[in-house]
Amino acid sequence: MINLSIKTERLTLRPYAPADAPRLRELIGAWAVARMLARIPFPYPNGLAEEWIATHDQERARGGNFPFAVTLHNRLIGGIGLHESPERGQITLGYWIGVSYWGFGYATEAARAILGFGFGWLGLAGIGSQHYVENEASGRVLAKLGFVETGRGLHPCLARNAEIPGVELELTRDSWTAKQV
Ligand SMILES: CC(C)(COP(=O)(O)OP(=O)(O)OC[C@H]1O[C@@H](n2cnc3c(N)ncnc32)[C@H](O)[C@@H]1OP(=O)(O)O)[C@@H](O)C(=O)NCCC(=O)NCCS
């Protein structure tokens, strides 16, 4: 399970490799991406991608964080994962797609597969997520997947060094399963 790869219609979701680091830095380090994520510094420093990728085997083995590289024709185009959220007390879904790949349904396709992994393989009863209010594209992705709003609040953003109004959402396994039939 530790090195699980997931294939969707167009994408392969696989563990990050050390060789992904330069491209990860380039794509996630873009302002349009970093500004919508909670914990990505801007500018994105040299060495951070390598450091982060090096933690993954241990994190997966511990059972808390499940990061996947999103690849298209063997090229990294984004990232997605299920992560522990102590604030939320549940596992949450996070994702990003490199700017030039926006608008093709890749985030929704990758997220659908990861939800299958979370509800199926991990047996989760519910998965949380969140987006900044201003991030309508992400709100749309989560709505398409069946997430429903559970609350609103201020959410940290490292790139902007600010707290930004955000929406909290959840998808239960029951409503996910009902949507699959
Ligand atoms: C949010 C993000 C992941 C979407 O990736 P994507 O692959 O383009 O998403 P999809 O194509 O699967 O779906 C995007 C949906 O948002 C819609 N959309 C795009 N821009 C929009 C906007 N400005 N306002 C409203 N809806 C918008 C698209 O039309 C599409 O919906 P549709 O299928 O009903 O037409 C991508 O923009 C991104 O990485 N942004 C920066 C990081 C980020 O926001 N991550 C999520 C943090 S919560």
Ligand as a Chemical Component Dictionary entry (heavy atoms), coordinates in Angstrom:
data_LIG
# 
_chem_comp.id                   LIG 
_chem_comp.type                 NON-POLYMER 
_chem_comp.pdbx_formal_charge   0 
_chem_comp.three_letter_code    LIG 
# 
loop_
_chem_comp_atom.comp_id 
_chem_comp_atom.atom_id 
_chem_comp_atom.alt_atom_id 
_chem_comp_atom.type_symbol 
_chem_comp_atom.charge 
_chem_comp_atom.model_Cartn_x 
_chem_comp_atom.model_Cartn_y 
_chem_comp_atom.model_Cartn_z 
_chem_comp_atom.pdbx_ordinal 
LIG C1  C1  C 0 -8.587  24.970 -7.879  1  
LIG C2  C2  C 0 -7.818  24.161 -8.909  2  
LIG C3  C3  C 0 -7.195  22.945 -8.227  3  
LIG C4  C4  C 0 -8.785  23.690 -9.996  4  
LIG O1  O1  O 0 -8.074  22.836 -10.884 5  
LIG P1  P1  P 0 -8.700  22.436 -12.306 6  
LIG O2  O2  O 0 -8.005  21.210 -12.777 7  
LIG O3  O3  O 0 -8.717  23.628 -13.188 8  
LIG O4  O4  O 0 -10.214 22.084 -11.833 9  
LIG P2  P2  P 0 -11.351 21.385 -12.705 10 
LIG O5  O5  O 0 -11.088 21.680 -14.159 11 
LIG O6  O6  O 0 -11.493 19.977 -12.282 12 
LIG O7  O7  O 0 -12.648 22.162 -12.210 13 
LIG C5  C5  C 0 -12.638 23.563 -12.080 14 
LIG C6  C6  C 0 -14.068 24.058 -12.043 15 
LIG O8  O8  O 0 -14.060 25.417 -11.585 16 
LIG C7  C7  C 0 -14.654 26.239 -12.564 17 
LIG N1  N1  N 0 -13.965 27.526 -12.489 18 
LIG C8  C8  C 0 -12.727 27.837 -12.888 19 
LIG N2  N2  N 0 -12.452 29.124 -12.611 20 
LIG C9  C9  C 0 -13.539 29.607 -11.993 21 
LIG C10 C10 C 0 -13.871 30.882 -11.445 22 
LIG N3  N3  N 0 -13.015 31.885 -11.477 23 
LIG N4  N4  N 0 -15.091 31.022 -10.885 24 
LIG C11 C11 C 0 -15.970 30.001 -10.842 25 
LIG N5  N5  N 0 -15.699 28.765 -11.326 26 
LIG C12 C12 C 0 -14.507 28.586 -11.907 27 
LIG C13 C13 C 0 -14.454 25.499 -13.866 28 
LIG O9  O9  O 0 -15.372 25.963 -14.842 29 
LIG C14 C14 C 0 -14.733 24.072 -13.406 30 
LIG O10 O10 O 0 -16.092 23.848 -13.161 31 
LIG P3  P3  P 0 -17.053 23.137 -14.248 32 
LIG O11 O11 O 0 -16.496 21.765 -14.488 33 
LIG O12 O12 O 0 -18.390 23.132 -13.627 34 
LIG O13 O13 O 0 -16.983 23.972 -15.505 35 
LIG C15 C15 C 0 -6.702  25.011 -9.592  36 
LIG O14 O14 O 0 -7.267  26.206 -10.059 37 
LIG C16 C16 C 0 -5.561  25.344 -8.634  38 
LIG O15 O15 O 0 -4.645  24.560 -8.451  39 
LIG N6  N6  N 0 -5.603  26.535 -8.010  40 
LIG C17 C17 C 0 -4.545  26.979 -7.087  41 
LIG C18 C18 C 0 -4.422  26.043 -5.877  42 
LIG C19 C19 C 0 -5.765  25.787 -5.244  43 
LIG O16 O16 O 0 -6.648  26.633 -5.281  44 
LIG N7  N7  N 0 -5.924  24.599 -4.632  45 
LIG C20 C20 C 0 -7.133  24.295 -3.895  46 
LIG C21 C21 C 0 -7.040  24.906 -2.538  47 
LIG S1  S1  S 0 -8.561  24.776 -1.659  48 
# 
loop_
_chem_comp_bond.comp_id 
_chem_comp_bond.atom_id_1 
_chem_comp_bond.atom_id_2 
_chem_comp_bond.value_order 
_chem_comp_bond.pdbx_ordinal 
LIG C1  C2  SING 1  
LIG C2  C3  SING 2  
LIG C2  C4  SING 3  
LIG C2  C15 SING 4  
LIG C4  O1  SING 5  
LIG O1  P1  SING 6  
LIG P1  O2  DOUB 7  
LIG P1  O3  SING 8  
LIG P1  O4  SING 9  
LIG O4  P2  SING 10 
LIG P2  O5  DOUB 11 
LIG P2  O6  SING 12 
LIG P2  O7  SING 13 
LIG O7  C5  SING 14 
LIG C5  C6  SING 15 
LIG C6  O8  SING 16 
LIG C6  C14 SING 17 
LIG O8  C7  SING 18 
LIG C7  N1  SING 19 
LIG C7  C13 SING 20 
LIG N1  C8  SING 21 
LIG N1  C12 SING 22 
LIG C8  N2  DOUB 23 
LIG N2  C9  SING 24 
LIG C9  C10 SING 25 
LIG C9  C12 DOUB 26 
LIG C10 N3  SING 27 
LIG C10 N4  DOUB 28 
LIG N4  C11 SING 29 
LIG C11 N5  DOUB 30 
LIG N5  C12 SING 31 
LIG C13 O9  SING 32 
LIG C13 C14 SING 33 
LIG C14 O10 SING 34 
LIG O10 P3  SING 35 
LIG P3  O11 DOUB 36 
LIG P3  O12 SING 37 
LIG P3  O13 SING 38 
LIG C15 O14 SING 39 
LIG C15 C16 SING 40 
LIG C16 O15 DOUB 41 
LIG C16 N6  SING 42 
LIG N6  C17 SING 43 
LIG C17 C18 SING 44 
LIG C18 C19 SING 45 
LIG C19 O16 DOUB 46 
LIG C19 N7  SING 47 
LIG N7  C20 SING 48 
LIG C20 C21 SING 49 
LIG C21 S1  SING 50 
# 
